[in-house]
Amino acid sequence: MQNEKGLAKSSEFLGFLGKDVEATIDFGKDVEISKITLHTLNQNGSWIYLPSQIQVAFITYIDTGAFTRLPPIEIITQQVTNESNVQIIKLDKPKTCRSIKLFAKNYGTIPSGKPGAGNPAWLFIDEIEVE
């Protein structure tokens, strides 16, 4: 994944055909997180659609060596901005955790009347930013 925003024609996107995405980021120690930004591509003419749902699980380290998952946050209202067809979805949920798991649900089968109708949608992800 590259580190330049707004590159809709970049070859640095990871594409997933009809598949959901699960990404884990381990920070090695507890950190405070105030924002997670997921960069995705939205080009329906190329059968590339935004995720239908995003969840984040915050995981904290316990002295026993085990991990515990705090309840995931389902994003219902998304703040979406458009930079050269790159969708930036910002999650403002301050938490202290050791790692995060991000789940992006694929759009699924493209409905009739849309480009690529009847086929599985592509989900393209460029980068995940954690602040």
KAFENSUL-V589108 format. One record per residue. N is the residue number from 1. RES is the residue in three letters. D_CENTER is the distance of its C-alpha to the mean C-alpha in whole Angstrom. Layout:
<<N & RES & D_CENTER> <N & RES & D_CENTER>>
This chain:
<<1 & MET & 13> <2 & GLN & 15> <3 & ASN & 16> <4 & GLU & 17> <5 & LYS & 15> <6 & GLY & 16> <7 & LEU & 17> <8 & ALA & 16> <9 & LYS & 19> <10 & SER & 17> <11 & SER & 18> <12 & GLU & 15> <13 & PHE & 12> <14 & LEU & 11> <15 & GLY & 12> <16 & PHE & 12> <17 & LEU & 15> <18 & GLY & 15> <19 & LYS & 13> <20 & ASP & 10> <21 & VAL & 8> <22 & GLU & 8> <23 & ALA & 8> <24 & THR & 11> <25 & ILE & 12> <26 & ASP & 16> <27 & PHE & 18> <28 & GLY & 21> <29 & LYS & 22> <30 & ASP & 21> <31 & VAL & 20> <32 & GLU & 19> <33 & ILE & 16> <34 & SER & 16> <35 & LYS & 13> <36 & ILE & 9> <37 & THR & 8> <38 & LEU & 4> <39 & HIS & 7> <40 & THR & 7> <41 & LEU & 11> <42 & ASN & 13> <43 & GLN & 16> <44 & ASN & 18> <45 & GLY & 21> <46 & SER & 19> <47 & TRP & 18> <48 & ILE & 14> <49 & TYR & 12> <50 & LEU & 9> <51 & PRO & 8> <52 & SER & 10> <53 & GLN & 9> <54 & ILE & 6> <55 & GLN & 8> <56 & VAL & 9> <57 & ALA & 12> <58 & PHE & 14> <59 & ILE & 17> <60 & THR & 20> <61 & TYR & 23> <62 & ILE & 26> <63 & ASP & 30> <64 & THR & 30> <65 & GLY & 28> <66 & ALA & 25> <67 & PHE & 22> <68 & THR & 21> <69 & ARG & 18> <70 & LEU & 18> <71 & PRO & 17> <72 & PRO & 13> <73 & ILE & 13> <74 & GLU & 12> <75 & ILE & 11> <76 & ILE & 14> <77 & THR & 14> <78 & GLN & 12> <79 & GLN & 13> <80 & VAL & 12> <81 & THR & 14> <82 & ASN & 15> <83 & GLU & 16> <84 & SER & 18> <85 & ASN & 16> <86 & VAL & 12> <87 & GLN & 10> <88 & ILE & 9> <89 & ILE & 8> <90 & LYS & 10> <91 & LEU & 10> <92 & ASP & 14> <93 & LYS & 15> <94 & PRO & 17> <95 & LYS & 18> <96 & THR & 19> <97 & CYS & 18> <98 & ARG & 18> <99 & SER & 15> <100 & ILE & 12> <101 & LYS & 10> <102 & LEU & 6> <103 & PHE & 6> <104 & ALA & 5> <105 & LYS & 8> <106 & ASN & 10> <107 & TYR & 12> <108 & GLY & 15> <109 & THR & 19> <110 & ILE & 19> <111 & PRO & 22> <112 & SER & 25> <113 & GLY & 26> <114 & LYS & 23> <115 & PRO & 23> <116 & GLY & 22> <117 & ALA & 23> <118 & GLY & 24> <119 & ASN & 22> <120 & PRO & 18> <121 & ALA & 15> <122 & TRP & 13> <123 & LEU & 10> <124 & PHE & 9> <125 & ILE & 7> <126 & ASP & 9> <127 & GLU & 8> <128 & ILE & 7> <129 & GLU & 10> <130 & VAL & 11> <131 & GLU & 15>>
